[in-house]
Amino acid sequence: MTREAVRRGDVNSDSQALLLAAGLADLAVSTVGSALGTVRGLLRRSDGTELAAEAEHELVARGRLVLDRYAAGPPAHLEILAQRALARKATGDV
């Protein structure tokens, strides 16, 4: 596979898979490098413990949101209708 063939788009599925894997690997390496640079910068801060505690609280909050969103199934349709009917009956809107 030559560079010219790649530029023209003349690649077979195996070559395309290889190019895709190489692109993903490059993205992963650059992302990890960037993340390590960010971590180094955070470690140099004097308020590192406060920052870590704040990050922990945010992660816990996000975890609760995710569990609330995906763990519980949707409420039963008939149950909702029954609750609305009871509410209307209680207010006299029968």
Residue pairs with C-beta under 8 A, 6 or more apart in sequence:
1 11
1 15
5 11
6 15
6 19
11 19
42 48
42 51
45 51
88 94
